[in-house]
Amino acid sequence: MSAVQLEKTVDPDKKMPRKPQDMGDVGELKKKEEAGLRYRMKKCAQESCEVELAAFVECDKGRSISTVWACREQFNAYNNCLKQYTTPEIFDRMAKEYMDERDAKYAPLEKEPK
């Protein structure tokens, strides 16, 4: 397949942007950015719930299958703690902060003469 034929088969709307000013609507997150934000939110939740995790780990020591019923209370406490730090509202707030930082970073590039 020649380069001309290949170019015709590629949808120009689906090409990756090469420069920040070609990103289109800056109000949207790329999948990679969203995944990074979700990872960061998860890490923050884990750091915030260290006490609950330590209690679960302490209960779990020396157990195998019995962990399921013996440490259920500690596990539920840890899980509930994680849930309060991983809500859609928190993600939206983190995404807004990230997009504001990104917009501020690329604002000088948009003003450069072409």
Buried (B, 14 or more C-beta within 10 A) or exposed (E): EEEEEEEEEEEEEEEEEEEBBEBEEBEEBEEEBBEEBBEEBEEBBBEEBEEBBEBBEEBBEEEEEEBEEEBEEBBEBBEEBBEEBBEEEBBEEBBEEBBEEBEEEBEEEEEEEE
